Amino acid sequence: MRENAVRRPVVPEVPSRSGGADDFDARALREETAARFVAAVDAIGAGELSFPLPGGGATAERFASLRAVAEDDLCLARLVEGHVDATAILAELGGPAPAPGERWGVWAAEPPGEGLSAVRGDDGRWSVSGLKQYCSGAHSCTHALVTARAEDGRRLFAVPLAKGAYEPVEGSWQALGMAGSDTPDVRFRSAAAEPVGGVEGYVERPGFQHGGIGVAACWLGGAHAVARALRAAAHRGGGQHTDAHLGAVDIDLRAAGLLLEAAAADIDADPLDAKGEAGLRSLRVRGFVEAVCDRTLGHVGRATGAGPLCHDRRHARDVADLTVYIRQHHAERSLAELGALVSGREEA
C-alpha cells in the first residue's frame, strides 16, 4: 500500500466522546479507547482480527497486526497487546484460553513500592493483596495476569477483576501521553487468584522474550504514525532539509521493520529457545526499535517545527503517546544488560 493511501481503520470506530475541538478530557478519552478495546476483542473472537500465537509459524503476522493497531492508535494498541499477550502466556503455561467476552491484561510491572503478595489458604485456594502499579485497561479489563510474591517466590496468577476485590486508584494515572490507555495503580484486597505456571515461570519461559518484541512492534507502529506529518510536509514540498529528514526516517523505519521480520522468523525456527538466543534477540530488537522511535520523534520535530504539535491534535497525541510508551524500554539499563551478554560475562 502506498504510504499516503487512505488506511481502513484497524478496528471498528466508535462515536467520539472526547469533547470539542479545544477540549482535552482524559476520562472521555479513556472511555473512548475502552469502547474500541471492546470492539477489538470482539473482532478477535470473530476472526476479523488475527494475532497468531508466537512461535507457531506466523509470528511475522502477529507483529504486523500489532504494528497496524499501534499506527492507528497507540493507546488502543497497549490494551490489545496486553490481551493477546495474556492469550499467549496462558497457552504457554497451560492455562485456559480467554472465554468470549473476556478482556485480559498483563499487569507484571514491579517498580519499587508495596507490590502484591499472594497467600494460600488452608483450603488450598490462593488470593492476592496489595498495590499493583501500571495496570493498563484497569477499568475495561475483565481479567488480569498479575505477578505477586508468594512464600516460595514470585508467581503469576490469573485474577478475575471482581468488584470489591480490586479497585483502580483514582488520580494515579496523570499522563497526557497514553492517557487513553487507562494505566493507574490498582489496589487488590484478598482477590481470588489461580496460579499460572510455577515459581518464576512467567519470566523464565521463552515467550517472555517473544512478548517483549511484540511490544517493540507497537512502538514501531507509533513511529510510523508520528512520521505521517513529515511525509505530508515533504509531499507539499518542504524543501531539501525536509526531504533529508524524511530520508533518514525512511531508512530507520525500513530497517526496524526488517529486523522485526527477521526476529519473527528466528522465533518460528526456535520457539522454545533451544539455542538460548531469545534474550539477546529481544534486547537487540527492543533497543534498536526504541532508538528508531527516538530518532523519528527528533527528525519529525526538527523538520516540521511547532506547527503540527500545536495545530494537529492527532499528531500531538501521536507524539505524546509514543514519547511515553517507549519509556517501557529500560534505556541504559537494558543496553548494559545487552553489553554484558555480548561480552560473554553473562549467559543469555
C-alpha positions, 0 to 999 in steps of 0.5 A: 500500500502506498504510504499516503493511501487512505488506511481502513481503520484497524478496528471498528470506530466508535462515536467520539466522546472526547469533547470539542475541538479545544477540549482535552478530557482524559476520562472521555478519552479513556472511555473512548479507547475502552469502547474500541478495546471492546470492539477489538476483542470482539473482532478477535473472537470473530476472526476479523482480527488475527494475532497468531500465537508466537512461535507457531509459524506466523509470528511475522503476522502477529507483529504486523497486526500489532504494528497496524493497531499501534499506527492507528492508535497507540493507546488502543494498541497497549490494551490489545497487546496486553490481551493477546499477550495474556492469550499467549502466556496462558497457552504457554503455561497451560492455562485456559484460553480467554472465554468470549467476552473476556478482556485480559491484561498483563499487569507484571510491572514491579517498580519499587513500592508495596507490590502484591503478595499472594497467600494460600489458604488452608483450603488450598485456594490462593488470593492476592493483596496489595498495590499493583502499579501500571495496570493498563485497561484497569477499568475495561479489563475483565481479567488480569495476569498479575505477578505477586510474591508468594512464600516460595517466590514470585508467581503469576496468577490469573485474577478475575477483576471482581468488584470489591476485590480490586479497585483502580486508584483514582488520580494515579494515572496523570499522563497526557501521553497514553492517557487513553490507555487507562494505566493507574495503580490498582489496589487488590484486597484478598482477590481470588487468584489461580496460579499460572505456571510455577515459581518464576515461570512467567519470566523464565519461559521463552515467550517472555522474550517473544512478548517483549518484541511484540511490544517493540512492534507497537512502538514501531507502529507509533513511529510510523504514525508520528512520521505521517506529518513529515511525509505530508510536509515533504509531499507539499514540498518542504524543501531539501532539509525536509526531504533529508529528514524524511530520508533518514526516517525512511531508512530507520523505519525500513530497517526496524521493520526488517529486523522485526521480520527477521526476529519473527522468523528466528522465533518460528525456527526456535520457539522454545529457545533451544539455542538460548538466543531469545534474550539477546534477540529481544534486547537487540530488537527492543533497543534498536526499535526504541532508538528508531522511535527516538530518532523519528520523534527528533527528525519529525520535530526538527523538520516540521517545527511547532506547527503540527504539535500545536495545530494537529491534535492527532499528531500531538497525541501521536507524539505524546503517546509514543514519547511515553510508551517507549519509556517501557524500554529500560534505556541504559539499563537494558543496553548494559544488560545487552553489553554484558551478554555480548561480552560473554560475562553473562549467559543469555 
